[in-house]
C-alpha cells in the first residue's frame, strides 16, 4: 500500500518586501518534498510587489488581503485558505528567510512521529553568518518576564544536540503548525498584530494538551527584523515588543498572582530602560525607542491593539 504523504502549505507573507520574498521563494522552490504548495499572501503592499511577484512566480497562488493586517492577521488569511484546501500542516515562513532543501521532510517526519505535537520549529541561523545560531529553542524566564533564545550566538554544534526536543515556544519566522491543532484551538490572535503572537499560540496549544518541539535538523537562515521599519530595536520594534509583552502576560500567566509578578518584572525592566533616557550617551534615536515603548504600554492599558500609531512608523525611519 502506497504511503500517504502529508500535504503542507508554505505561507509567505509579503509587505512591501518583494526583494526578500523573491529570494525566499527561490529557496522554497528547491525544497525536496513531494506534497507541498507555496502561497504568497500580500499584506496590502503599496509598492509594486503584487505585479512583480505575479510576473516572476505565475504558478504560485497569491492572496491579497487589501490592507496591512499585521503578521497575525495576514497569516490568518493564508491559514484559513490552507485549512479549506485539506492541509495536514501549515508552515508560516518569514519572507526574509531562506530554507534548506530538507526543511519540510525533517519537520513532517518529526510531526508524524509525535502525535501530541501542535507546532514544530526549525533551527534558525543568522543569514550573514550561516553557522551562527539565532534560535535553537525558546525558554520563558520567570524572573524577567520574557522569552530567551536558546544557544543564541553560538556556532552550530548539531552533532552534539538531540535532533528533536521540547521548547517553550517556536519562533514565528519558521512556524510549522499541525492543521489538527489549528482546527482545535483557532488561528493566531489578531490583537498582537506583530510580535508575541506565536508565543501566545504555543501556550494556547500547550493548554489544549499539545507539545511544542524544535527540530534541529530542519534549517532556516533569517535576515532578522526585516519586518520592522528601521530594523531591530527601532521605535517600531520597541512599541510592539512592550505592548504585546503585557498582552501576552495577561493572556498566559498561569494565575492572577503570577500575572502580578510578571507585570512587576516587566515594569522593572522598563524602569531600567527609562533611567537612561536623559543620559548624554543616549542617542536621539534611542530616546525615540524608549518613547515608543511607553506608547505601547499606554496603548495596552487603553486597550488599543492592532497596528501602531503613525508617529512610531515615522520615528523608526529617523537616523
C-alpha positions as a Markdown table, in Angstrom:
| # | Residue | x | y | z |
|---|---|---|---|---|
| 1 | Unk | 0.0 | 0.0 | 0.0 |
| 2 | Unk | 1.4 | 3.4 | -1.0 |
| 3 | Unk | 2.2 | 5.7 | 1.9 |
| 4 | Unk | 0.2 | 8.9 | 2.0 |
| 5 | Unk | 2.4 | 12.0 | 2.0 |
| 6 | Unk | 1.0 | 14.8 | 4.3 |
| 7 | Unk | 0.0 | 17.9 | 2.5 |
| 8 | Unk | 2.0 | 21.0 | 3.5 |
| 9 | Unk | 1.1 | 24.7 | 2.8 |
| 10 | Unk | 4.1 | 27.1 | 3.0 |
| 11 | Unk | 2.7 | 30.6 | 3.7 |
| 12 | Unk | 5.0 | 33.6 | 2.9 |
| 13 | Unk | 3.7 | 37.0 | 4.0 |
| 14 | Unk | 4.8 | 39.9 | 1.9 |
| 15 | Unk | 4.5 | 43.6 | 2.8 |
| 16 | Unk | 6.5 | 45.9 | 0.6 |
| 17 | Unk | 9.3 | 43.3 | 0.6 |
| 18 | Unk | 9.5 | 41.9 | -2.9 |
| 19 | Unk | 13.3 | 41.5 | -2.9 |
| 20 | Unk | 13.3 | 39.4 | 0.2 |
| 21 | Unk | 10.2 | 37.5 | -0.9 |
| 22 | Unk | 11.7 | 36.6 | -4.2 |
| 23 | Unk | 14.9 | 35.2 | -2.6 |
| 24 | Unk | 12.8 | 33.3 | -0.1 |
| 25 | Unk | 10.6 | 31.8 | -2.8 |
| 26 | Unk | 13.6 | 30.8 | -4.9 |
| 27 | Unk | 14.9 | 28.8 | -1.9 |
| 28 | Unk | 11.4 | 27.3 | -1.3 |
| 29 | Unk | 11.3 | 26.1 | -4.9 |
| 30 | Unk | 14.3 | 23.9 | -4.1 |
| 31 | Unk | 12.6 | 22.1 | -1.3 |
| 32 | Unk | 12.8 | 18.3 | -1.7 |
| 33 | Unk | 9.4 | 17.2 | -0.6 |
| 34 | Unk | 6.7 | 15.8 | -2.9 |
| 35 | Unk | 3.5 | 17.3 | -1.5 |
| 36 | Unk | 3.7 | 21.0 | -0.7 |
| 37 | Unk | 2.3 | 24.2 | -2.1 |
| 38 | Unk | 3.7 | 27.7 | -1.6 |
| 39 | Unk | 1.3 | 30.5 | -1.1 |
| 40 | Unk | 2.1 | 34.2 | -1.2 |
| 41 | Unk | 0.0 | 36.5 | 1.0 |
| 42 | Unk | 0.4 | 40.1 | 0.1 |
| 43 | Unk | -0.5 | 42.2 | 3.1 |
| 44 | Unk | -1.6 | 45.5 | 1.5 |
| 45 | Unk | 1.7 | 46.4 | -0.1 |
| 46 | Unk | 1.8 | 49.9 | -1.6 |
| 47 | Unk | 4.8 | 49.3 | -3.8 |
| 48 | Unk | 4.6 | 47.1 | -7.0 |
| 49 | Unk | 5.1 | 43.8 | -5.1 |
| 50 | Unk | 1.9 | 42.2 | -6.4 |
| 51 | Unk | 2.7 | 42.8 | -10.0 |
| 52 | Unk | 6.3 | 41.8 | -9.7 |
| 53 | Unk | 5.6 | 38.6 | -7.8 |
| 54 | Unk | 2.8 | 37.6 | -10.1 |
| 55 | Unk | 5.0 | 38.0 | -13.1 |
| 56 | Unk | 8.0 | 36.2 | -11.6 |
| 57 | Unk | 6.0 | 33.4 | -10.0 |
| 58 | Unk | 2.9 | 32.9 | -12.2 |
| 59 | Unk | 2.2 | 29.4 | -10.9 |
| 60 | Unk | 2.2 | 30.3 | -7.2 |
| 61 | Unk | -1.1 | 31.3 | -5.7 |
| 62 | Unk | -1.1 | 34.9 | -4.4 |
| 63 | Unk | -3.7 | 36.0 | -1.9 |
| 64 | Unk | -4.3 | 39.8 | -1.4 |
| 65 | Unk | -5.6 | 41.0 | 1.9 |
| 66 | Unk | -6.2 | 44.5 | 0.6 |
| 67 | Unk | -4.7 | 46.1 | 3.8 |
| 68 | Unk | -1.9 | 45.7 | 6.3 |
| 69 | Unk | -3.3 | 43.2 | 8.7 |
| 70 | Unk | 0.0 | 42.6 | 10.5 |
| 71 | Unk | 1.8 | 39.2 | 10.9 |
| 72 | Unk | -1.1 | 37.6 | 12.7 |
| 73 | Unk | -4.0 | 38.9 | 10.5 |
| 74 | Unk | -2.1 | 38.4 | 7.2 |
| 75 | Unk | -1.0 | 34.9 | 8.1 |
| 76 | Unk | -4.6 | 34.0 | 9.3 |
| 77 | Unk | -5.8 | 34.7 | 5.8 |
| 78 | Unk | -3.4 | 32.1 | 4.5 |
| 79 | Unk | -4.1 | 29.7 | 7.3 |
| 80 | Unk | -7.8 | 29.7 | 6.5 |
| 81 | Unk | -7.1 | 29.1 | 2.9 |
| 82 | Unk | -4.8 | 26.2 | 3.7 |
| 83 | Unk | -7.4 | 24.6 | 6.0 |
| 84 | Unk | -10.1 | 24.9 | 3.4 |
| 85 | Unk | -7.8 | 23.0 | 1.0 |
| 86 | Unk | -7.2 | 20.0 | 3.1 |
| 87 | Unk | -3.8 | 20.9 | 4.7 |
| 88 | Unk | -2.2 | 18.5 | 7.1 |
| 89 | Unk | 0.5 | 21.0 | 8.1 |
| 90 | Unk | 0.8 | 24.8 | 7.7 |
| 91 | Unk | 4.3 | 26.3 | 7.6 |
| 92 | Unk | 4.5 | 30.1 | 8.4 |
| 93 | Unk | 7.7 | 31.3 | 6.8 |
| 94 | Unk | 9.0 | 34.8 | 7.0 |
| 95 | Unk | 9.8 | 36.4 | 3.7 |
| 96 | Unk | 13.3 | 37.4 | 5.0 |
| 97 | Unk | 14.4 | 33.8 | 5.3 |
| 98 | Unk | 15.9 | 31.1 | 3.1 |
| 99 | Unk | 15.5 | 27.4 | 3.8 |
| 100 | Unk | 17.4 | 24.1 | 3.5 |
| 101 | Unk | 16.1 | 21.7 | 0.9 |
| 102 | Unk | 15.2 | 19.2 | 3.6 |
| 103 | Unk | 13.3 | 21.7 | 5.8 |
| 104 | Unk | 9.9 | 20.1 | 5.3 |
| 105 | Unk | 10.8 | 16.5 | 5.2 |
| 106 | Unk | 12.5 | 16.8 | 8.6 |
| 107 | Unk | 9.6 | 18.7 | 10.1 |
| 108 | Unk | 6.9 | 16.3 | 8.7 |
| 109 | Unk | 8.9 | 13.3 | 9.9 |
| 110 | Unk | 9.0 | 14.7 | 13.5 |
| 111 | Unk | 5.4 | 15.8 | 13.4 |
| 112 | Unk | 4.2 | 12.4 | 12.2 |
| 113 | Unk | 6.2 | 10.6 | 14.9 |
| 114 | Unk | 4.8 | 12.7 | 17.7 |
| 115 | Unk | 1.0 | 12.5 | 17.7 |
| 116 | Unk | 0.6 | 15.1 | 20.5 |
| 117 | Unk | 2.7 | 17.8 | 18.9 |
| 118 | Unk | 0.9 | 21.0 | 17.9 |
| 119 | Unk | 3.7 | 23.1 | 16.5 |
| 120 | Unk | 7.3 | 22.4 | 15.4 |
| 121 | Unk | 10.1 | 24.8 | 14.7 |
| 122 | Unk | 13.3 | 24.9 | 12.7 |
| 123 | Unk | 16.7 | 25.7 | 14.0 |
| 124 | Unk | 17.4 | 29.2 | 12.7 |
| 125 | Unk | 20.7 | 30.8 | 11.8 |
| 126 | Unk | 21.9 | 34.3 | 11.0 |
| 127 | Unk | 21.6 | 34.9 | 7.3 |
| 128 | Unk | 25.0 | 36.6 | 7.1 |
| 129 | Unk | 26.7 | 34.1 | 9.5 |
| 130 | Unk | 25.4 | 30.8 | 8.3 |
| 131 | Unk | 26.8 | 28.7 | 11.1 |
| 132 | Unk | 25.8 | 31.0 | 13.9 |
| 133 | Unk | 22.6 | 30.1 | 15.8 |
| 134 | Unk | 19.9 | 32.7 | 16.2 |
| 135 | Unk | 17.2 | 30.4 | 17.5 |
| 136 | Unk | 17.9 | 27.0 | 18.9 |
| 137 | Unk | 14.7 | 26.7 | 21.0 |
| 138 | Unk | 12.9 | 29.1 | 23.3 |
| 139 | Unk | 12.8 | 29.4 | 27.1 |
| 140 | Unk | 10.4 | 31.5 | 29.3 |
| 141 | Unk | 12.3 | 33.4 | 32.1 |
| 142 | Unk | 10.0 | 33.8 | 35.1 |
| 143 | Unk | 12.3 | 36.3 | 36.8 |
| 144 | Unk | 12.5 | 38.6 | 33.8 |
| 145 | Unk | 9.0 | 38.1 | 32.3 |
| 146 | Unk | 10.3 | 37.5 | 28.8 |
| 147 | Unk | 11.4 | 34.7 | 26.4 |
| 148 | Unk | 15.0 | 33.8 | 25.6 |
| 149 | Unk | 16.5 | 32.2 | 22.5 |
| 150 | Unk | 18.4 | 29.1 | 23.5 |
| 151 | Unk | 22.0 | 28.9 | 22.2 |
| 152 | Unk | 21.7 | 32.4 | 20.7 |
| 153 | Unk | 25.0 | 33.4 | 19.1 |
| 154 | Unk | 26.7 | 30.0 | 19.4 |
| 155 | Unk | 28.5 | 28.4 | 16.5 |
| 156 | Unk | 26.5 | 25.3 | 15.3 |
| 157 | Unk | 27.1 | 22.1 | 17.2 |
| 158 | Unk | 24.4 | 20.0 | 15.5 |
| 159 | Unk | 26.1 | 16.7 | 16.2 |
| 160 | Unk | 26.0 | 17.3 | 20.0 |
| 161 | Unk | 22.3 | 18.0 | 20.1 |
| 162 | Unk | 19.2 | 16.0 | 20.5 |
| 163 | Unk | 17.5 | 16.2 | 17.0 |
| 164 | Unk | 14.0 | 16.8 | 18.4 |
| 165 | Unk | 13.4 | 18.4 | 21.7 |
| 166 | Unk | 10.7 | 20.2 | 23.6 |
| 167 | Unk | 10.7 | 24.0 | 23.6 |
| 168 | Unk | 8.7 | 26.7 | 25.5 |
| 169 | Unk | 7.9 | 28.4 | 22.2 |
| 170 | Unk | 8.6 | 28.2 | 18.4 |
| 171 | Unk | 9.8 | 31.2 | 16.6 |
| 172 | Unk | 7.2 | 32.7 | 14.3 |
| 173 | Unk | 9.5 | 33.1 | 11.3 |
| 174 | Unk | 9.6 | 29.3 | 10.8 |
| 175 | Unk | 6.4 | 28.1 | 12.5 |
| 176 | Unk | 5.2 | 24.6 | 11.4 |
| 177 | Unk | 1.6 | 24.1 | 12.7 |
| 178 | Unk | -0.3 | 20.8 | 12.7 |
| 179 | Unk | -3.7 | 21.5 | 11.0 |
| 180 | Unk | -5.5 | 19.4 | 13.5 |
| 181 | Unk | -4.3 | 21.7 | 16.3 |
| 182 | Unk | -5.3 | 24.8 | 14.4 |
| 183 | Unk | -8.8 | 23.4 | 13.9 |
| 184 | Unk | -9.0 | 22.7 | 17.7 |
| 185 | Unk | -7.6 | 26.0 | 19.2 |
| 186 | Unk | -8.0 | 28.5 | 16.4 |
| 187 | Unk | -5.7 | 30.8 | 14.4 |
| 188 | Unk | -3.3 | 33.5 | 15.6 |
| 189 | Unk | -4.7 | 36.2 | 17.9 |
| 190 | Unk | -5.2 | 39.4 | 15.7 |
| 191 | Unk | -4.7 | 41.8 | 18.7 |
| 192 | Unk | -1.0 | 41.2 | 18.7 |
| 193 | Unk | -0.6 | 42.4 | 15.0 |
| 194 | Unk | 3.2 | 41.9 | 15.2 |
| 195 | Unk | 5.3 | 40.1 | 17.8 |
| 196 | Unk | 4.4 | 37.7 | 20.6 |
| 197 | Unk | 1.5 | 36.1 | 18.7 |
| 198 | Unk | 3.5 | 32.9 | 18.1 |
| 199 | Unk | 4.3 | 32.6 | 21.8 |
| 200 | Unk | 0.6 | 33.1 | 22.6 |
| 201 | Unk | -0.4 | 30.4 | 20.1 |
| 202 | Unk | 2.2 | 28.0 | 21.6 |
| 203 | Unk | 0.8 | 28.4 | 25.1 |
| 204 | Unk | -2.7 | 28.0 | 23.9 |
| 205 | Unk | -1.6 | 24.8 | 22.2 |
| 206 | Unk | 0.0 | 23.6 | 25.4 |
| 207 | Unk | -3.1 | 24.3 | 27.4 |
| 208 | Unk | -5.0 | 22.2 | 24.9 |
| 209 | Unk | -2.7 | 19.3 | 25.5 |
| 210 | Unk | -0.2 | 19.7 | 22.7 |
| 211 | Unk | 3.6 | 19.9 | 22.9 |
| 212 | Unk | 5.9 | 22.3 | 21.1 |
| 213 | Unk | 9.1 | 20.8 | 19.5 |
| 214 | Unk | 12.3 | 22.1 | 18.0 |
| 215 | Unk | 13.7 | 20.1 | 15.1 |
| 216 | Unk | 17.4 | 20.8 | 15.0 |
| 217 | Unk | 17.9 | 19.0 | 11.6 |
| 218 | Unk | 15.4 | 21.5 | 10.0 |
| 219 | Unk | 17.4 | 24.5 | 9.0 |
| 220 | Unk | 16.4 | 28.1 | 8.2 |
| 221 | Unk | 18.5 | 31.3 | 7.7 |
| 222 | Unk | 17.0 | 34.6 | 8.8 |
| 223 | Unk | 17.9 | 38.2 | 8.0 |
| 224 | Unk | 16.5 | 39.4 | 11.4 |
| 225 | Unk | 13.9 | 42.1 | 11.9 |
| 226 | Unk | 13.3 | 42.9 | 8.2 |
| 227 | Unk | 9.6 | 43.2 | 9.2 |
| 228 | Unk | 10.3 | 46.2 | 11.3 |
| 229 | Unk | 10.6 | 49.7 | 10.0 |
| 230 | Unk | 14.1 | 50.8 | 11.0 |
| 231 | Unk | 15.2 | 47.2 | 11.8 |
| 232 | Unk | 16.0 | 45.6 | 15.2 |
| 233 | Unk | 15.4 | 47.7 | 18.3 |
| 234 | Unk | 13.9 | 50.6 | 16.3 |
| 235 | Unk | 10.9 | 52.5 | 17.8 |
| 236 | Unk | 8.7 | 50.2 | 15.6 |
| 237 | Unk | 10.1 | 47.2 | 17.3 |
| 238 | Unk | 10.1 | 48.7 | 20.8 |
| 239 | Unk | 6.4 | 49.7 | 20.6 |
| 240 | Unk | 5.2 | 46.2 | 19.7 |
| 241 | Unk | 7.6 | 44.3 | 22.0 |
| 242 | Unk | 6.4 | 46.2 | 25.0 |
| 243 | Unk | 2.7 | 46.4 | 24.3 |
| 244 | Unk | 2.4 | 42.8 | 23.3 |
| 245 | Unk | 4.6 | 41.6 | 26.2 |
| 246 | Unk | 1.9 | 42.9 | 28.5 |
| 247 | Unk | -0.8 | 41.4 | 26.4 |
| 248 | Unk | 0.9 | 38.0 | 26.5 |
| 249 | Unk | 1.2 | 38.1 | 30.3 |
| 250 | Unk | -2.5 | 38.9 | 30.5 |
| 251 | Unk | -3.5 | 36.0 | 28.4 |
| 252 | Unk | -1.0 | 33.4 | 29.5 |
| 253 | Unk | 0.1 | 33.9 | 33.1 |
| 254 | Unk | -0.8 | 30.7 | 35.0 |
| 255 | Unk | -2.5 | 32.6 | 37.9 |
| 256 | Unk | -3.5 | 36.1 | 39.0 |
| 257 | Unk | -0.6 | 36.1 | 41.4 |
| 258 | Unk | 1.8 | 35.1 | 38.6 |
| 259 | Unk | 0.4 | 37.8 | 36.4 |
| 260 | Unk | 1.1 | 40.5 | 39.0 |
| 261 | Unk | 4.6 | 39.1 | 39.5 |
| 262 | Unk | 5.3 | 39.1 | 35.7 |
| 263 | Unk | 3.9 | 42.7 | 35.3 |
| 264 | Unk | 6.2 | 43.8 | 38.2 |
| 265 | Unk | 9.2 | 42.2 | 36.4 |
| 266 | Unk | 8.2 | 43.9 | 33.2 |
| 267 | Unk | 7.9 | 47.3 | 34.8 |
| 268 | Unk | 11.3 | 46.8 | 36.5 |
| 269 | Unk | 12.8 | 46.2 | 33.1 |
| 270 | Unk | 11.1 | 49.3 | 31.7 |
| 271 | Unk | 12.3 | 51.4 | 34.6 |
| 272 | Unk | 15.9 | 50.3 | 33.8 |
| 273 | Unk | 15.3 | 51.3 | 30.2 |
| 274 | Unk | 13.9 | 54.7 | 31.0 |
| 275 | Unk | 16.6 | 55.6 | 33.5 |
| 276 | Unk | 19.0 | 56.2 | 30.7 |
| 277 | Unk | 16.6 | 58.4 | 28.7 |
| 278 | Unk | 18.4 | 61.7 | 29.7 |
| 279 | Unk | 21.9 | 60.2 | 29.7 |
| 280 | Unk | 24.4 | 62.1 | 27.5 |
| 281 | Unk | 25.3 | 58.7 | 26.0 |
| 282 | Unk | 21.7 | 58.1 | 24.8 |
| 283 | Unk | 21.2 | 59.0 | 21.2 |
| 284 | Unk | 18.1 | 60.8 | 19.8 |
| 285 | Unk | 17.1 | 57.5 | 18.1 |
| 286 | Unk | 17.3 | 55.6 | 21.3 |
| 287 | Unk | 15.1 | 58.1 | 23.1 |
| 288 | Unk | 12.5 | 57.7 | 20.3 |
| 289 | Unk | 12.6 | 54.0 | 21.0 |
| 290 | Unk | 12.0 | 54.5 | 24.7 |
| 291 | Unk | 9.2 | 56.9 | 23.9 |
| 292 | Unk | 7.7 | 54.2 | 21.6 |
| 293 | Unk | 7.9 | 51.6 | 24.4 |
| 294 | Unk | 5.9 | 53.9 | 26.7 |
| 295 | Unk | 3.4 | 54.5 | 24.0 |
| 296 | Unk | 3.0 | 50.7 | 23.6 |
| 297 | Unk | 2.4 | 50.2 | 27.3 |
| 298 | Unk | -0.1 | 53.1 | 27.3 |
| 299 | Unk | -2.0 | 51.6 | 24.4 |
| 300 | Unk | -2.1 | 48.2 | 26.2 |
| 301 | Unk | -3.8 | 49.8 | 29.2 |
| 302 | Unk | -6.1 | 51.8 | 26.9 |
| 303 | Unk | -6.9 | 48.5 | 25.0 |
| 304 | Unk | -5.6 | 49.9 | 21.7 |
| 305 | Unk | -4.4 | 46.9 | 19.7 |
| 306 | Unk | -3.8 | 46.2 | 16.1 |
| 307 | Unk | -1.3 | 48.5 | 14.2 |
| 308 | Unk | 0.9 | 51.1 | 15.9 |
| 309 | Unk | 0.4 | 54.9 | 15.7 |
| 310 | Unk | 1.7 | 56.6 | 12.6 |
| 311 | Unk | 4.3 | 58.6 | 14.5 |
| 312 | Unk | 6.0 | 55.3 | 15.6 |
| 313 | Unk | 6.5 | 54.4 | 11.9 |
| 314 | Unk | 7.9 | 57.9 | 11.3 |
| 315 | Unk | 10.2 | 57.6 | 14.3 |
| 316 | Unk | 11.5 | 54.3 | 13.1 |
| 317 | Unk | 12.7 | 56.0 | 9.9 |
| 318 | Unk | 14.8 | 58.6 | 11.7 |
| 319 | Unk | 18.6 | 58.1 | 11.7 |
